[in-house]
Amino acid sequence: MREYQASVDQWITTYGVRYFSELNILAQLVEEVGEVARIVGRRYGEQSGDDPDHSLGDELADVLFTIACLANKTGVDLSAEVARNLAKKTDRDATRHRANEKLS
């Protein structure tokens, strides 16, 4: 993740000039997540039609790029936070999901 964040930062400073404001980046993130939702809803849900011009992988990559922009703008080290978050989930959910009868 650190390498990806550094790559995004290099791209922004080379091609994007500067980061947008935190609120603007958040608005972009919501827009990108909406595009993922549209594809998933049409491809895997009950909505009709599919949008062959949009790739789920490409839209997920747009979400990741935008998250990296927000992390860079706000000084968040995603590598450290992802590791911390996974450890938290592991401690909290070590037996919870396996013990859930609804998931059997």
N, C-alpha and C positions, 0 to 999 in steps of 0.2 A: 504494500500500500504506500509506503514511503516513496518508493521509486515512481509509482503512478502519480502521487501528489506532486512530486518534483517535475515529472513530465508535463502535467497539466499546467503547473506554474510557468514552465518554460514556454509552453504554447501560448498561454495568456500574455506573457510579456513580449513575445515575438509577434503574434498575430492579433491578439485581442486588445493590445495597448495597456489595459488595466482591468482589474476586477470591477464588476458592478457592485452596487451596495448590497448589503446582506439581505435586505428586503426584496430587492430585484432578483437576486440569485434564488431566494426562496420561491418567488413567483415563477421563475423558470423551472424550478424543481417540480412544483405542483403541475405545471403544464406538461412536463416530460412524463411524470407519473400518470397523468391523464391519458397520454398517448399509449402507454403500456396497458392501461385499463381498457382502452378502446380495442386494442388488438386482442387481448385475452378474452374480453367479453364477446367479441365476434367469432373468434376462432374456437374457443373452448366453452363458451357460455351459450345462452339461449338467444342472443341477438343474431339477427340474420346478416348475412354477407360477411365477406372477409376483405381485408385491404391488402392485396398482394404487393402494393407499392411500399409497404412499411414492414420492416423486419422486426420481430420481437427482440432479437439479439441487439440490433442497432439501437432500438429505443431503450433497452436496458442499459446499454453503454452510455447513452445520453444521460440517463439518470445518474449513473456512476460518475460521469464527468462533472455534472452539476453538483453532486455531493462533494466531490474533491474540491471544486471551486469554493463552496461554502466553508469547507474545512480549512482550506488555505487562507481564505479571507479572515477567518475568525481565530486562526492559530491552533487549530485542533490537529493533533497527530493521530490520524486514523489507524495507523498500525498499532499504536499503544492502546487506543480506545477499543479497537476490535478485539484485541487479546484480553483486555480487562473485561469486556462485555461477555465474551465467550466463557471466561472463568466464572463470572457471576451466574450466567445461565446454567452452567454445569453444576455449580454448588446448589443452586435453587431447585433445579429440575432433575437431579440425579435419579430419582425414582418416581417422580410425579407422573410423567407421561406413561411409563410402563405400568403403573398401578391404575391408570385410568381405564376402566372397563369400556368406555365409549370408543377407545382407540383399538380395542382388540379385534 
